[in-house]
Amino acid sequence: MSTEQLAIAGAVLLGTLGAVYARSSSNNSARKLPPGPKGIPILGNVLQVPTEHLATYFRALCKQYGGLVYLNLLGTDVIVIGDGDLARELMDKRSAKYSGRPVEPYMNKYVDPDEKYWGFSDPGATFRLGRKLTTQVMAGVRAGRSQPLHRFEAMLTLQRMMEDPEGWYHHIDRFAVSIIISAMFGVRFTTGHEQAMRDIVQLNDEFGLSISNAASMINVFPFLDKIPGPMPWRTRAAKFRAKEEELYGNFAREAIEGKNSGLDTWALYFGGKDNNHGDHRELLNLFAIAAAHSTATGLQVFVLACMIHPQWIKTAQAQLDAVVGQDRLPDFSDRDKMPYVEAVCREVLRWRPAARFAIPHKTTEEDIVEYNGEEYYIPKGATIIGVPWIIEHDPQVYPDPDTFKPERWLTPDGKLKGDYSTTAFGWGRRTCPGSPFAERSLWMNVAMWLWTFNIKRAPDFHYTSEDSAFIPDFGTAPKQFPAIFEPRSPHHEKVAKREWEALDKDLASILPMAKAA
């Protein structure tokens, strides 16, 4: 690039930043924004924000400034919420104003221009349709239609862990991908080493990078997108879309028109010819991303809790023994009779929520918020970041929050408390509509593992609560660590193997078509 071209580029950059600064300053100077760290001209607070482990930074901000914090990132208004009551007030009760999504040029223009990943788009027609279809599918999940699939996949995972206990982390990943792809398309992965599963994991990783602000320089400097030709962000996104369309397109065709069309899959509902809403099979792709991540993280966190705070395990196993007995594996019919096991699952979602901070919302209108006796202005178009990592560890709500204590969800007589709520699946119109499926995945595995195994620390297990123990993204997935999965007795192992051998493994039995009324 010549000196003249560099000078022009520099002038454009400074002009753009200056305009951003002037606009943000004039818009907000007359109104009281929430408290927050002081920024510098043009850049605001952008140099203060780390590129990894943002939730820890947000936690420090909320400790200093309170549960409502303002940041200016290159002219973008960002509101961090670390107070549970405030999060519910704004994103649940005022969800009409707080349910937008921030525009990320790389994601919205190149990775997903058609809004197939509707959970990340603004609440327009595509979002409403995707949510409506998902809610209807989840009605079937609540009615028990997914129970045979959940049981099959959990029992297969149990067998894999008995055969290869050291590979438990891989077996969780296999379960998380296989169960959602089975439900979507009637395709299952029995080993976790299948090429298609590897492709899904690769796509999920790439998509996870795509939704971050740091995914491409055009998210920070949109004017760069005016440069013509095959720029890196265009090439990268095109490769993602081509791989995604090939993989999921083939799965959907087999589920709707091909060899799996006789199975009761979500693809048949979203895109089958007998429905009354048209063919929207592409809206399914969202689940491969969201469900696999949250399911795997929840199960990994459960194992971590067994390592660090094992004192509750015997109590859970005693309840399983009393309700289930010694001669069969637990099933969904036992769920209501085992409040302690249910409390364990609730505590997993609280102790290490799958998302340390939520996927950002965006305000579609300006608003005035009262917090701690003060009124604050929330600009239209502001990015809103709720932080479950802070909210679920509020010592005023959860005493001794860093300790894994299932008892906090129980009454003194051992019954489940009735006022349960969680931030693990988001807020308001952005609450994850697939949460019933994810909750059942967590419960079935937790119950089976506690019945079958003593889960213990390996001699070389080392843990720190610092950020270095977690994968550096928006979630709480712990980095892989050693654990011991030891059968509670030869009898428990024998029963688990016997039930697996007797199980009907035919997908036509696991995903049977609903009978016509």
N, C-alpha and C positions, 0 to 999 in steps of 0.2 A: 504494500500500500504506500502511495506517495505521501510526501509531507503535506501536500494540499488536501489529499483525501483524509489524512489523519486530523487535520485542522477542522475540516468540515464535520467529521464524525464527533470530534470533541465539542464543537459548538452546538451540534444537535443534542448531544447528551446533556450539556449544561443547561441548554434552553429547556429541555424537557423536565429536568429536575427542578429548575427554577419555577417553571409553571406549576409543577406538582406542589412545591412548597408554598407558593403564593396562594394556590387554590385552597389547600388544607388550612393555612393560617387564617385566611379571610372567612372561611366557612365556620370555623370553630372558636374564633377568638372571643366572640361576644357571649358565649355560653359556657357553663361550667362543666368541663369534662371530668370523668372519674380520675382519681389520683394515679400517679405512676411516675416512673423515673424520668428525669429530664433528658431530652434529646438534644441533638445539634441541628443547626439549620440544614435544610434540604434532606439529609439522611434520616433525621429523627432518631429513633432508637435502634436502627437496623444493625449498627456495629456492636450493640450490647447483647444481641440475641444469638445464642449458640446455634450451630447447625445440627447438633444431635442432642437427644435427651431434653427436649423442650419442656417436658412436664416438670422436671426438677427445677428448671429456671422459673417456670410459672409458680411453682410452689414457694420458691424464695420470694418472688414478687408479692404474692398474696400474704405471706407472713409479715412483710414489711408494710404493705399498703392496705391490706384488707382484702375481702373477697370480691372486690370489683376494681379492676386495674385497667388503665389506658396505656396503649403504646401507639406510636406513630412509626410506621415502617414505610419509608419512602413515600409519604403522603397518604398511605392507606391507614384508616382508623381501625385499630384492633382493640377489642374489649375482651379481657380475660376474666372469667367467672370461676371463682373457687369457693363459693358459698352455695350450699345445697338448696336452701330456701329461695335464694335469689334466682338460681338456675331454673327451678320449677316455676317461679313467678313469670319469668321472661319467656323461656322456651317451651313451657307447657301451656300456661294460662294465656300468654300473649303470642302464641305460636304463629298467628296470622302475620305478625310483624317480624318474626325472628326465624323464619323457615327457609329463607333463601340460601343459595350457595355462592361463595365468592367465585368470581371468574378467574380461571387460570388459563391463559391463552394456549399453552401447550396442550393441556388436557382437553379443553373445550373445543379447540379448533382442529387439532390434529389427531389426538388419541381417540376421542369420542365425539366427533362432530354430530352424530345422529342420536346422541343421548341414550345409547343402549344401556349404559351404566347409570340408570335414571336416579339412583340414590345420590348421585353426585351432581345432579343438574338442578336448575331452579324449578320450583313447584308449578310447572306448566302441565299441558295435556299429557305428555309422555310420563311424567312423574306420577300424575294421578292414576293413569291407567296401570302402570307397573305396580303401584301400591294396592290398587283395587284387586288385581289378579292375584297378587301375593297373599292378601288378606283372605281371599276365598280359598286358596290352596291351604293356608294355615288352618282354616276351619276343619279341613280333613285331618290335618295333623292332630289338632286338639281332640277330634273324635276318635283317634286311635289308628288311623289308616297307615301311619308310618311305623307303628310298633313292631311289626315283623321285620322291617328293614333295620330299625335300630337294634333289635335283639340279634339279628344275624351278624351285623357288622361288629357289635360289641363282643359277641362270642368268638368271632374270628380273631379279633384283637387279643382276646384272652388266650387263645391257642398260640398265637405268635409270641406272646410274652412268656408263656411257659416253655416254648421251644427255644427262645432267644431272649432271655430277660435283659441282657446287656444292650440290646437294640431297642429298648422301650421308646426312646425318643422318635425313632424312625417309625415304629408301629403306630404311634399317635398320629404322625403326619399321614401315614397311609389311611388310617381310619377317617381323618378329617376330610381328606379329598374324596375317598371312595364313597362315603355315605352321601355326600351332597351330589356327586356326579351320578350315583345310582338313582337318587330321587329325581334328578333333573332329566336324565337320558336313559336310564336302564343299563348303564355301563359301570362295572365294578372293577376294582383293582385289588387282587388278592395278595400280592407280594409287596407292592409299593415300588417295585423296580421297573414296572412297565414303562415303555417309552412315552406313551400318551400321558401318564401321570407326571413324568419328568417335564414334559412340555407344559402341563398345567401349572406346576410349581414355578417354572421359569416365567410363564405369563403373569402369574400372581405377583412374583417379585418385581417384574418390570412395571406392572400396573401400580404397585405400592409406591414405586419411585415417581411415577407419572403424576400422582395426585399431590405431590409436595410442591411448595413454592420454588424449591431448589431444583426441580426437575429439568428446567431449561432456562437459559438466560432471557428468553423472550417473556417469561413470567415477570421478570424484574424490569426489563427494558423492552416493552412491546414494540417500539419503533423499529427494532432490529428485524422484525418479521417482514418489513418492507423490502428487504434484500431479496432479489429473485433467485431462482435456481434451487438445486438440491442441497439446501443447508442441513447441517447435522440433525436438527430437531425434526425436520420433515422426513428425512431418511429413517431415523430411528422410529418415529411414530408409524410410518408406512409399514415397516417390518413387523411391528407389533400387531397392527390391524390385519395384515395378511396372514400371520400365524394364527391369530385368534379366530378369524373367519374360517380358515381351513379346519381347525380343530373342532370348534364348537358347531360350525356349520355341518360337518360330517356327523357329529353326535346327534344333532337335532334331526337331520334327515333320516337317520336310522331309527330314531325314536318315533317320528311322526309318520314316515312313509315306508320304512324299511323293516329290518329283522326284529327290532324292539317295539314295533308299533302295537303289539298285543299286551304290552305292560302298562301299568297305571303310573305314568311318569308325568312330571310337571310340564315337560315339553309338549305332550299331547294336549294338555289343558291350555297352555299359552299359544300353541300354534296349530292344533288339530283342526281338521275341516268341520268337525261336528260341533264346535263351540259357536257362540253367537257374538263374539267380539273380534273376529278376524284373526289373522296370523301375526302374532307378535313374539315369535320364538326367540328373537334376538334379545328381548328384555330379560331372558333367563340368565344371561352371562354374568350379571351382577352377583348371583349367588355363589358362583365358583370362587369369587374373590372374597366376599365378606364372610360367608359361612365357614369356609375352610380355615381362615385365619383365627376367628373367634373361638371355634371349637378346639383347635389344636392348642391355643394359648390357655384356655380354661383347664384342659387336662394336664398340661405341663405345670401349671400353677398348682394344681391339686397335688401332684407328686412332690413339688417343692415344699408345700405345706407339711407333707408327711416327713420330710427331711428335717425341717427347722422346728416345727412345733408338733411333735408326735403324740403329745399327751392325750389327745382326744380320740385317737384311733381305737383303743380298746372299748371305749363307750359306744362308738359307732358299730363295731363288730359285735358287741353284746346285743345291740338292738337287732342287727341282722340275724344273729343266731336265734333270738327269741321269736322273730316273726317268720323267717324263712326256714329255719332249721338247718340240718346238716346234710340233707340228701337231695337238694336241688339248688340251682342258681336263682338269684332274685329276679323278679319280673315286674313289669309296670303295675300289676295288680297289687303289689306289696307297697307301692309308693305312699299311699295315704296312711299306712300303718307304721311308717318309720319317720317320724318327724325329725329325729336327730340326723339321719342321713340327708334329709332335705335341708336341714340347717347347715350341714357341711357344704352343700352346693351353693347355698346363698353366701356363705362366708368366702368361698372361692371367688365369687364374682365381686365381693367387696374388697377382700384383702389385696388382690392384684387384678383389677378390672382389665379386660382384654385390651381396651384402649386407655392409655394413661391420660391422654386428652382426646376429646371427641373430634371427629371430622368437623371443620369449622362451619358454622351457620353464617348467614348474612342478613342484616336488617333490610327489609323492603320499604320501611317508613322510618322517619325519625321518631324518637321516643324520649320521655322523661322518666327517670327511675329514681325512686327514693331508697336510699340505703344508709343505714346508721345515722338517721336523722338529717341527712343531706339530700338535696335533689341534684341529679346529674343528667347531662344531655348525652343521648346516644344518637349519633348521626345516622342518617339514611345511608345504606351501602357499607356500613361498618362490618368488619369481620368479627364474629362472636365465637370465642373458644371456651367451651365448658371443659373443666378439668376434673374428671372422676378421681384421678390420683390424689387430689386435694380433698374433694368432697367426701369420698369414702374413708378418708383418714382424719376426719374432723374429730378431735378428742372430746368435744362437747356433745357430739352425737354418738360416737363409738369410743368409749373409754378404752385406754390401752390399745390404740388402733393398729399398731404394727404387729400385734400378736394375733395369731389365728385362733379364734375362739367361737366355735359353732354355737355355744350356749347363749351368745348374745341375741340369737334369733328365737329363743325359746322362753316360755313363761316359767315361773318357778316349779310348776307341776309337769314340765316337760313337753308342753304343747307348743306348736308354732305360733308365734305372734301374728296377729292379723293385719298389722299396719305395714306390711312389707312393701318396699320400693327399692329400685336399683337404678343407678345411672349407667350400668354396664351396656345397655342397648340404646342409649341416647335419650332424647327428649322430644316431646310434642309430635309434630307431623314428621319429624325425622327419626322417630323411634324405629329401630330395626324391625320390620314387619315379620322377619323370619325367626324371631326370638323363640317361639314355641318349639321349633325344630332343634335349635341349638341347646335349649335347656334340657330337652329329652336326651340329646346326645351326651351331655355332661352327666345327667343323673344315672343313666343306664350303665355307663362305664364306671363311675364312682362306686355304685352299689356292687357291681360284679367284682371289681378289683378288691374292695374291702372284704367281700365274702371269701374270695379265693386266696389272697396274698397277705402276707406281712410285708409291708413296704418300708424299707429301712435304709439308713445311710450306708453308703459304701465307705470303706476305710479311707479312700482318697477323696471323699467329698469335702469340698471347701466352698464356703459361701460368704459373700459380702452383700450388704444391702445397697451398696453403691451402684451407680449407673453401669459400671463395667460388667455387672452380672447380667445385664439385659441386652437383648438385641437392640441396636440404636435406631428404632423407628418410633412411631406414635403409640405402639402397643407395649405390653408388659411381658412378652414372651421371654422367658429366661434362656440364657445360653445353655447349651447342652451340658449336663452334669451327670456323674455316675449315681446310680441308685440300685438297690437290691429288691427284686421282686421274688420273694420266697413263698412257695405254697404253705398255707397255714398247717397243713397236714397232708400225708399221702392220700387220705380219704377225700379231702377237698379237691385235690388235683384229679383224682379218679372221677369224681362226680362231674367236674368241668369238662373233662375229655369225653365222658359218656354222653353228656347232653349235646356236645358238639357233633358226635358221631350220629346221634339220633335226629339231629335237626334237618329239616327239609331245606336244602340249599338251592333249590330251583328258583330262579328269579320270577318265574310265572306264579309261584306260590307266595313269594315274598312281596311282589308288587302286582297283586291280582287286579284285573279290571273290575270296577264297580259294576254290580248287577243292575240292569235297568229296572226302574220302578214299575 
